[in-house]
Amino acid sequence: MSHLLKSVGKLQVRQAADHLILTHGVTTTREVYDYLAALEYDVEWKDVFYWMDRLAYEDDWEYICNGNRRIYRYSQEEDSLLSWMPYLNFN
């Protein structure tokens, strides 16, 4: 494992969240954290929580809190806009 970990900012959290939401329909702060950590980012919970909160506010994402973490999804209006998009696979 490299000792030079990549830093995490808004762009990295957005890309991870977009990938997970497009793949699964929803994502959680934990999934975004785990996804970035698996890609060897220097990720901290506070950063993921902060950026997911900002992205949800800025982009009008819907979320609920299950008591442990938030579950995010695109708003209902975006669902209809995304229905025409082809399936994206980043694997």
C-alpha positions as CSV (number, residue, x, y, z in Angstrom):
1,M,0.0,0.0,0.0
2,S,1.3,3.4,-0.9
3,H,2.1,5.9,1.9
4,L,1.1,8.7,-0.4
5,L,-2.6,8.7,-0.1
6,K,-4.8,10.9,-2.3
7,S,-6.7,13.7,-0.6
8,V,-10.5,13.9,-0.6
9,G,-12.5,16.9,-1.5
10,K,-15.9,17.8,-2.9
11,L,-15.1,16.4,-6.4
12,Q,-14.0,13.0,-5.1
13,V,-17.0,12.6,-2.8
14,R,-19.4,13.7,-5.7
15,Q,-17.8,11.2,-8.1
16,A,-18.0,8.4,-5.6
17,A,-21.6,9.2,-4.6
18,D,-22.7,9.6,-8.2
19,H,-21.2,6.2,-9.1
20,L,-22.9,4.5,-6.1
21,I,-26.3,6.1,-6.7
22,L,-26.2,5.3,-10.4
23,T,-25.2,1.8,-9.7
24,H,-27.5,1.0,-6.7
25,G,-30.2,3.7,-6.8
26,V,-29.1,5.0,-3.3
27,T,-25.9,5.3,-1.3
28,T,-24.9,6.0,2.3
29,T,-22.2,8.0,3.9
30,R,-20.6,4.7,4.9
31,E,-20.6,3.4,1.3
32,V,-19.0,6.6,0.0
33,Y,-16.4,6.4,2.8
34,D,-15.6,2.7,2.0
35,Y,-15.5,3.3,-1.7
36,L,-13.0,6.1,-1.4
37,A,-10.9,4.2,1.1
38,A,-10.7,1.2,-1.2
39,L,-9.4,3.6,-3.9
40,E,-6.6,4.5,-1.4
41,Y,-7.9,8.0,-0.6
42,D,-7.0,9.7,2.7
43,V,-10.6,9.8,3.8
44,E,-12.1,10.9,7.1
45,W,-15.7,10.6,8.2
46,K,-16.1,14.3,8.9
47,D,-15.1,15.1,5.3
48,V,-17.5,12.6,3.7
49,F,-20.4,13.8,6.0
50,Y,-19.6,17.4,5.3
51,W,-19.4,17.1,1.5
52,M,-22.5,14.7,1.3
53,D,-24.4,17.3,3.3
54,R,-23.3,20.1,1.0
55,L,-24.0,18.1,-2.2
56,A,-27.5,17.1,-0.9
57,Y,-28.3,20.8,-0.3
58,E,-26.7,22.2,-3.5
59,D,-28.2,19.5,-5.8
60,D,-31.5,18.9,-4.0
61,W,-30.7,15.2,-3.2
62,E,-33.2,13.4,-1.0
63,Y,-32.0,11.7,2.1
64,I,-33.2,10.0,5.3
65,C,-31.3,9.1,8.4
66,N,-31.6,5.5,9.6
67,G,-30.2,6.4,13.0
68,N,-26.6,5.6,12.1
69,R,-26.0,7.2,8.8
70,R,-27.8,9.0,6.0
71,I,-29.2,7.2,2.9
72,Y,-29.0,9.5,-0.2
73,R,-30.7,9.4,-3.6
74,Y,-31.4,11.8,-6.4
75,S,-34.7,13.7,-6.1
76,Q,-37.8,12.3,-7.8
77,E,-37.6,14.9,-10.5
78,E,-34.0,13.8,-11.4
79,D,-35.3,10.2,-11.6
80,S,-37.4,11.0,-14.6
81,L,-34.5,12.9,-16.2
82,L,-32.1,10.0,-15.6
83,S,-34.4,7.3,-17.0
84,W,-33.1,7.9,-20.5
85,M,-29.4,7.6,-19.5
86,P,-27.6,4.4,-20.4
87,Y,-26.3,2.2,-17.7
88,L,-22.8,3.3,-16.7
89,N,-20.3,0.7,-15.4
90,F,-17.0,2.0,-13.9
91,N,-15.6,-1.4,-13.1
